[in-house]
Amino acid sequence: MFSPRQKIIWFAFVTRIFIILSQTVFNLLIPDHNAHVFISPQDPDSQVTWLDRGVDLFLGGLKRWDAQYFLHIAQYGYTYENCLAFFPLFPLTVRYLAYALSQVLGSILNYHSLLLLSGAALNVFYFIKSADALHKLSLRVLKSESYAYKASILYCVNPGSIFFTAYYSESLFAWLTFQGMLRCTGQETLRFTNIDIVSSIPISLSIITRSNGFLNVGFIVYASFKNVMEKTLPEIIHRYRTLKYKVLIPLLSLPLIASLMALALTVALSILPFILIQTYNYYKFCVHHEHNLPQYLVEGEWVLPGQAKGEWCNETFPMAYSYVQRHYWNVGFLNYYQWKQIPNFLLAAPILIIVFVNCYKFIMQNMRHSLKLGVNVARFQRTTSYDSAASKSKKIGKNFNHQFLYDPDMFVYIVHGLCLAVFCIFFVHVQVTTRLLASASPLLYWFMATKIKAQPSKMTEQNHINEHFRKIGTTGRLSGDFFTITNLEGVNNMYSRWRTFILSKNISDKSFKLIKLYFLGYVIIGTICFCNFYPWT
């Protein structure tokens, strides 16, 4: 029998293989739409063997839309100004793996084919790691193995799944984001003055993966704020009350000063890679120099490196991203509000409705907690130690959580998700909302996990589960959450690597049917549309 974590990892792997195989079939059966979008130029002198054609036939459906930019950057670097809208971490990892593969397979496959293989393999790996990180994060925040398991299984078939498999940065960004959230939540190792310095690593990497990674810095700031309010300040007050020599009062501020310094250091480490990349972009495109690009790359009207033609070069803080988005894709406040974009608004409507409705319910159910910005400050007495007071506060909070559908510890994730959703509505191409929220926030999966409460409908199945555990004699060692998951899945599913409730259970609950229709419907339709250059999210 597989543990919940093992099933999540296997299911994440199986769903990636399913989408890769599905896009191959759909790409062969359905003719491509002429989308009139950027297509990365290929070296006309590059040799193309039957193996290269086979790789392109097998994985060609994954290199549509913006995947062309990521593959172009991986193969040639930032050769055009419009490429600066795509951050470098994902294409760099693809490039380095392709280079390593070329040492072994370079004699039978050209470099472009190796990029396709390395990109597909990396996204499978990134997705599995992101599913595992989401499971750990969900366990810590929701405090329920059952909810964490259901949320992670839903993530494996999320509505933006095709973008987590294609040559996009969604899977890598989701892994880094969930890992960064995990490091900023609860107790971790290598901590200094209640701030996990190591949290700067995944968050800094997320910033150079996607632009909205900048919001992840907020988790570091909030973790510091929460620790100061719940631990540092109460400790200072407690020490002040018990201090015998008032001359030592200035020393009480040292923990607060140390916390602020640690916060500044962690934030600086988080944004440093982004600053270095912006500096690189400036010197590459805003300082006159001769490029050494081959002729087949300079044909066209693209702005090339060293030409210093970009308007952004003359700004006080020259950052290419916002200019490129505005100039090449008309991204800006309400710029997308056109009658012809109504279908795209409808595509984004389900996830926006889910986020806004459930965030509203959270605030209504946790109004006082929300007004206090999610902070629980323990009250100290002279006869009460800091540790015992904190323990009592934690125990009260635990009992408090079980009275609510939405755990109060979700507060910072609610704020983060609402900021992303509002930004998507007013500023970006609204159809990207689905994949943006699916990769940047755990809220969709947490909200939907709380809606799936169905148990086996037949008493015979429940009897089979009870008899199974009686025979193997493990009932005394298994948690209640494990039994809940087994009741949902059934014994047969728990012995399968890939069979889960989302695919194999015929549950009559209406909420579950709607969730299943939304998630699996977007997976199938999205794969069909994306791999044939039809518009999608």
C-alpha positions in Angstrom: 0.0 0.0 0.0 1.3 3.4 -1.0 1.5 6.3 1.4 -0.3 9.6 0.4 3.0 11.2 -0.5 4.1 8.3 -2.7 0.8 8.4 -4.5 1.1 12.1 -5.1 4.6 11.7 -6.6 3.5 8.8 -8.8 0.3 10.6 -9.9 2.3 13.7 -10.7 4.6 11.6 -12.9 1.8 9.7 -14.6 -0.2 12.9 -15.4 2.9 14.4 -17.1 3.4 11.3 -19.2 -0.3 11.3 -20.1 -0.2 15.0 -21.3 3.0 14.4 -23.3 1.4 11.4 -25.1 -1.9 13.2 -25.5 -0.4 16.3 -27.2 1.5 14.0 -29.6 -1.8 12.3 -30.6 -3.7 15.6 -30.9 -0.9 17.2 -32.8 -0.9 14.4 -35.4 -4.7 14.3 -35.8 -5.5 18.0 -35.9 -3.9 20.5 -38.3 -2.1 23.5 -36.8 -3.7 26.9 -36.7 -1.8 29.7 -38.3 -1.5 32.0 -35.2 0.9 34.5 -36.8 3.2 34.5 -33.7 6.9 34.5 -33.1 8.7 31.3 -34.4 12.3 30.9 -33.4 14.6 30.8 -36.5 16.5 27.6 -37.0 20.0 27.2 -38.5 19.5 26.3 -42.2 22.8 24.4 -42.1 21.9 22.2 -39.2 21.6 18.6 -40.1 18.2 17.0 -39.5 18.1 13.2 -39.3 15.2 10.9 -39.0 15.8 10.8 -35.2 15.4 14.6 -35.1 12.2 14.4 -37.0 11.0 11.8 -34.6 11.7 13.9 -31.6 10.0 16.9 -33.2 7.0 14.7 -34.0 6.8 13.4 -30.4 7.4 16.7 -28.6 6.5 19.3 -31.2 3.1 20.1 -29.7 4.8 21.4 -26.6 6.7 24.2 -28.4 3.8 26.4 -29.1 3.1 30.1 -28.3 5.5 31.5 -25.7 7.4 28.2 -25.6 9.1 29.4 -28.8 10.6 32.3 -26.8 11.9 30.0 -24.0 13.5 27.6 -26.5 14.9 30.5 -28.5 16.6 31.9 -25.4 17.9 28.5 -24.4 19.4 28.0 -27.9 20.7 31.5 -28.8 20.4 33.7 -25.7 18.7 37.1 -25.6 19.1 38.0 -29.3 16.0 40.2 -29.6 14.5 42.9 -27.3 11.1 41.2 -27.1 12.8 38.2 -25.6 13.5 40.2 -22.4 9.9 39.6 -21.3 10.9 36.1 -20.5 13.1 35.5 -17.4 16.2 33.4 -17.7 16.3 30.6 -15.1 14.1 28.1 -17.0 15.8 28.5 -20.4 19.2 28.4 -18.7 18.5 25.1 -17.0 17.3 23.7 -20.3 20.4 24.9 -22.1 22.8 23.4 -19.6 21.0 20.0 -19.6 21.0 20.0 -23.4 24.7 20.7 -23.4 25.3 17.8 -21.0 23.2 15.5 -23.2 25.1 16.7 -26.3 28.3 15.1 -24.8 26.5 11.7 -25.1 23.9 12.1 -27.9 25.4 14.9 -29.9 26.4 12.6 -32.7 22.9 11.4 -33.4 20.7 14.4 -32.5 21.0 18.0 -33.3 21.1 20.7 -30.6 17.4 21.7 -31.1 16.3 18.1 -30.5 18.4 17.9 -27.4 16.7 21.1 -26.1 13.3 19.6 -26.7 14.3 16.4 -24.7 15.9 18.3 -21.9 13.0 20.8 -21.6 10.4 18.0 -21.4 12.5 16.0 -18.9 13.1 19.0 -16.7 9.4 20.0 -16.6 8.5 16.5 -15.5 11.1 16.7 -12.7 10.0 20.3 -11.7 6.4 19.3 -11.7 7.0 16.3 -9.4 9.0 18.5 -7.0 6.3 21.2 -7.1 3.6 18.6 -6.2 5.7 17.3 -3.3 6.4 20.9 -2.1 2.7 21.7 -2.2 1.9 18.6 -0.2 4.4 19.7 2.5 3.1 23.2 2.5 -0.5 22.1 2.7 0.3 19.8 5.6 1.8 22.6 7.5 -0.9 25.2 6.9 -4.1 23.1 6.7 -2.8 20.7 9.5 -4.7 17.8 7.7 -3.2 15.0 5.7 -6.5 14.4 4.1 -6.8 18.0 2.8 -3.2 18.1 1.8 -3.5 14.9 -0.2 -6.7 16.1 -2.0 -5.1 19.5 -2.8 -2.0 17.9 -4.2 -3.9 15.4 -6.3 -6.0 18.3 -7.7 -2.8 20.2 -8.5 -1.7 17.2 -10.7 -4.7 17.8 -12.9 -4.9 21.6 -12.5 -6.7 23.6 -15.2 -3.4 25.0 -16.6 -1.7 21.6 -16.8 -0.6 21.8 -20.4 1.6 24.9 -19.5 3.2 22.9 -16.7 4.4 20.3 -19.3 5.1 22.5 -22.3 8.3 24.5 -22.6 7.1 27.1 -20.1 8.4 28.1 -16.7 5.2 27.3 -14.7 6.4 24.0 -13.1 9.8 25.5 -12.1 8.1 28.6 -10.7 5.5 26.6 -8.8 8.2 24.5 -7.2 10.2 27.5 -6.1 7.2 29.4 -5.0 5.7 26.6 -2.8 9.2 25.9 -1.4 9.7 29.5 -0.6 6.3 29.6 1.1 7.2 26.5 3.1 10.5 28.1 4.3 8.6 31.2 5.5 5.9 29.2 7.3 6.5 27.6 10.7 9.8 26.5 12.2 12.7 25.6 9.9 16.4 25.0 10.4 19.2 27.6 9.9 17.1 30.3 11.4 18.5 33.7 12.7 16.4 36.0 14.8 13.2 34.2 13.7 13.9 34.7 10.0 14.9 31.8 7.8 17.8 33.2 5.7 17.7 30.2 3.5 14.2 31.2 2.3 15.9 33.8 0.2 17.2 31.1 -2.1 13.9 29.7 -3.6 12.3 33.1 -3.5 15.2 34.8 -5.3 15.2 32.0 -7.9 11.4 32.4 -8.4 12.0 36.1 -9.1 14.3 35.3 -12.0 11.8 32.7 -13.3 8.7 34.8 -13.6 8.0 38.5 -12.9 5.2 37.8 -10.4 7.9 36.1 -8.2 8.5 39.6 -6.8 5.3 39.2 -4.7 6.9 36.2 -3.0 9.2 38.6 -1.1 6.1 39.5 0.8 6.1 36.2 2.5 9.6 37.0 4.0 8.4 40.4 5.1 5.2 38.9 6.6 7.0 36.1 8.4 9.3 38.7 9.9 6.4 40.9 10.9 4.5 38.0 12.4 7.5 36.8 14.4 8.2 40.2 15.7 4.6 40.7 16.8 4.1 37.2 18.3 7.5 36.5 19.7 10.1 39.3 19.8 7.9 42.1 21.2 6.2 39.9 23.8 9.6 38.7 24.9 10.9 42.2 25.2 7.8 43.2 27.2 8.3 40.1 29.4 11.9 41.0 30.0 11.1 44.6 30.7 8.6 43.5 33.4 11.2 41.3 35.1 14.2 43.5 34.6 15.9 44.5 37.9 18.3 47.2 36.6 16.5 49.8 34.4 19.9 50.9 33.0 19.8 47.8 30.9 16.6 48.8 29.2 18.3 49.9 25.9 19.7 46.4 25.5 16.1 45.0 25.2 15.9 46.5 21.8 18.7 44.4 20.4 16.5 41.5 19.4 14.3 43.9 17.4 17.3 45.5 15.7 18.7 42.0 14.9 15.4 41.0 13.4 15.3 44.1 11.2 18.8 43.5 10.1 18.1 39.9 9.3 15.0 40.9 7.3 17.0 43.5 5.3 19.7 40.9 4.6 17.1 38.2 3.5 15.3 40.7 1.2 18.5 41.9 -0.3 19.6 38.4 -1.1 16.2 37.7 -2.6 16.3 40.6 -5.1 20.0 40.6 -5.9 19.8 38.1 -8.8 17.0 40.2 -10.3 19.2 43.4 -10.1 22.1 41.6 -11.7 19.9 40.4 -14.6 18.5 43.9 -15.2 22.1 45.2 -15.2 23.0 42.6 -17.8 20.0 43.5 -20.0 21.0 47.2 -19.9 24.6 46.6 -21.0 23.4 44.1 -23.6 20.8 46.3 -25.3 21.5 49.9 -24.2 25.2 50.2 -24.7 26.5 50.4 -28.3 28.5 47.4 -29.4 28.7 45.0 -32.3 26.8 41.7 -32.1 28.1 38.5 -33.5 24.8 36.9 -34.4 24.6 34.7 -37.5 22.8 36.1 -40.6 19.7 33.9 -40.2 19.0 35.5 -36.8 19.3 39.1 -37.9 16.8 38.9 -40.7 13.7 40.8 -39.8 12.8 44.0 -37.9 13.7 42.9 -34.4 15.7 45.2 -32.1 19.1 43.5 -31.7 21.7 43.7 -28.9 24.0 46.8 -29.0 21.6 49.0 -31.0 20.5 51.1 -28.0 17.1 51.7 -29.5 14.8 50.9 -26.6 12.9 53.7 -25.0 13.4 52.0 -21.6 17.2 52.6 -21.8 16.7 56.3 -21.0 14.5 55.8 -18.0 15.8 56.6 -14.5 15.6 53.0 -13.5 16.0 51.2 -16.8 14.1 47.9 -16.6 13.0 46.3 -19.9 10.2 44.1 -18.7 7.4 46.6 -18.3 8.4 48.4 -21.5 8.5 45.2 -23.6 5.2 44.0 -22.2 3.6 47.3 -23.1 5.3 47.8 -26.4 5.0 44.3 -27.9 1.9 42.9 -26.2 -0.1 46.1 -25.2 -0.1 45.1 -21.6 -1.4 47.9 -19.3 -4.3 49.1 -17.1 -7.6 48.1 -18.7 -5.9 47.7 -22.1 -7.5 44.3 -22.6 -11.0 45.5 -22.0 -12.4 45.0 -25.5 -15.5 43.3 -26.8 -13.5 40.8 -28.8 -11.8 39.6 -25.6 -15.0 38.4 -23.9 -14.2 34.7 -24.6 -10.9 35.1 -22.8 -12.7 36.7 -19.8 -15.0 33.7 -19.8 -12.0 31.3 -19.8 -10.6 33.1 -16.8 -13.9 33.4 -15.0 -14.0 30.0 -13.2 -10.7 30.5 -11.3 -11.5 34.1 -10.5 -14.9 33.3 -9.1 -13.4 30.5 -7.0 -10.7 32.7 -5.6 -12.9 35.8 -4.9 -15.9 33.9 -3.4 -13.8 31.7 -1.1 -11.5 34.6 -0.1 -14.7 36.5 0.9 -15.9 33.6 2.9 -12.5 33.3 4.6 -12.6 37.0 5.6 -16.2 36.7 6.9 -15.4 33.7 9.0 -12.2 35.1 10.3 -13.0 38.8 10.4 -11.2 39.6 13.7 -8.2 37.5 12.7 -8.0 39.3 9.4 -8.3 42.8 11.0 -5.3 41.8 13.2 -3.4 40.9 10.0 -3.3 37.2 11.0 -1.3 38.0 14.2 -2.0 36.2 17.5 -0.3 38.0 20.3 -0.1 36.1 23.6 -0.8 37.9 26.8 1.9 37.6 29.4 1.7 37.6 33.1 4.6 37.9 35.6 4.2 34.3 36.7 3.9 32.9 33.2 7.0 32.0 31.1 7.2 32.9 27.5 7.3 29.4 26.3 4.3 28.2 28.2 2.3 31.2 27.1 3.2 30.6 23.5 2.3 26.9 23.9 -1.1 27.8 25.3 -1.7 30.3 22.5 -0.8 27.6 19.9 -3.2 25.1 21.6 -6.0 27.6 21.6 -5.4 28.4 18.0 -5.5 24.7 17.2 -8.9 24.3 18.8 -10.0 27.5 17.1 -9.0 26.2 13.6 -11.2 23.1 13.8 -14.3 25.3 14.2 -13.8 26.8 10.7 -13.8 25.6 7.2 -11.0 28.0 6.4 -7.9 27.8 8.6 -6.9 31.2 10.0 -3.2 30.4 9.0 -4.3 30.9 5.4 -4.4 34.7 5.9 -1.2 35.6 4.1 -2.0 33.3 1.2 -5.4 34.9 0.9 -3.9 38.3 0.6 -1.3 37.0 -1.9 -4.0 35.3 -4.0 -6.3 38.4 -4.0 -3.4 40.6 -5.1 -2.6 38.3 -8.0 -6.3 38.0 -9.0 -6.9 41.7 -9.0 -3.8 42.4 -10.9 -4.8 39.8 -13.6 -8.2 41.4 -14.0 -7.0 44.9 -14.6 -3.5 44.7 -16.0 -2.6 41.5 -17.9 -4.0 39.4 -20.8 -6.8 38.0 -18.7 -6.6 34.5 -20.3 -3.3 33.9 -18.5 -5.1 34.2 -15.1 -5.7 30.4 -15.0 -2.1 29.3 -15.3 -0.7 32.3 -13.4 -2.9 31.6 -10.3 -2.4 27.8 -10.7 1.4 28.1 -10.5 1.7 31.0 -8.0 -0.9 30.3 -5.4 -2.1 27.1 -3.5 -5.5 28.6 -2.9 -7.3 27.0 -5.8 -6.3 23.5 -4.5 -7.0 24.3 -0.9 -10.4 25.7 -1.6 -11.4 22.8 -3.8 -10.0 20.2 -1.3 -12.4 21.4 1.4 -15.3 20.8 -1.0 -14.5 17.2 -1.6 -16.0 15.4 1.4 -17.6 12.4 -0.2 -17.2 8.9 1.4 -17.7 5.5 -0.3 -21.3 5.2 -1.1 -21.6 1.5 -0.7 -21.4 -0.2 2.7 -19.7 -3.2 1.1 -16.7 -1.0 0.2 -16.4 0.3 3.8 -16.6 -3.2 5.1 -13.9 -4.2 2.6 -11.6 -1.4 3.9 -12.2 -2.3 7.6 -11.5 -6.0 6.9 -8.4 -5.2 5.0 -6.9 -3.2 7.8 -7.9 -5.9 10.3 -6.1 -8.5 8.3 -2.8 -6.6 7.9 -3.0 -5.5 11.6 -1.9 -1.9 11.1 -4.9 -0.1 12.5 -3.1 0.9 15.7 -0.2 2.6 13.8 -2.2 4.5 11.1 -3.5 8.0 11.6 -7.1 9.0 11.3 -6.3 11.1 8.2 -4.9 8.0 6.5 -8.2 6.2 7.1 -10.0 9.2 5.7 -7.9 9.1 2.5 -8.4 5.3 2.3 -12.2 5.7 2.7 -12.1 8.3 -0.2 -9.8 6.2 -2.5 -10.7 2.6 -1.5 -8.2 -0.2 -0.9 -7.6 -0.9 -4.6 -6.6 2.7 -5.3 -4.2 2.8 -2.4 -2.3 -0.1 -3.9 -2.2 1.6 -7.3 0.5 4.2 -8.3 -1.8 6.1 -10.6 -5.4 5.5 -9.8 -6.9 8.2 -7.6 -10.4 9.5 -6.7 -10.2 12.3 -9.3 -10.1 9.7 -12.1 -11.6 6.5 -10.9 -14.3 7.3 -8.2 -17.9 7.7 -9.3 -19.0 10.1 -6.5 -22.5 11.5 -6.6 -21.6 14.7 -4.8 -22.5 17.7 -7.1 -19.5 19.8 -5.9 -17.1 17.0 -6.8 -18.7 16.6 -10.2 -18.3 20.3 -10.9 -14.7 20.3 -9.7 -13.9 17.2 -11.8 -15.5 18.8 -14.9 -13.6 22.0 -14.5 -10.2 20.5 -13.9 -10.3 17.6 -16.3 -12.2 19.6 -18.9 -9.5 22.3 -19.0 -6.8 19.6 -19.1 -8.2 17.9 -22.2 -9.4 21.0 -24.1 -6.3 23.0 -23.1 -4.0 20.2 -24.5 -5.9 20.1 -27.7 -5.9 23.8 -28.3 -2.3 24.5 -27.2 -0.5 21.9 -29.2 -2.3 23.0 -32.4 -1.7 26.8 -31.9 -5.3 27.5 -31.0 -5.8 30.3 -28.4 -6.0 29.1 -24.8 -5.2 30.3 -21.3 
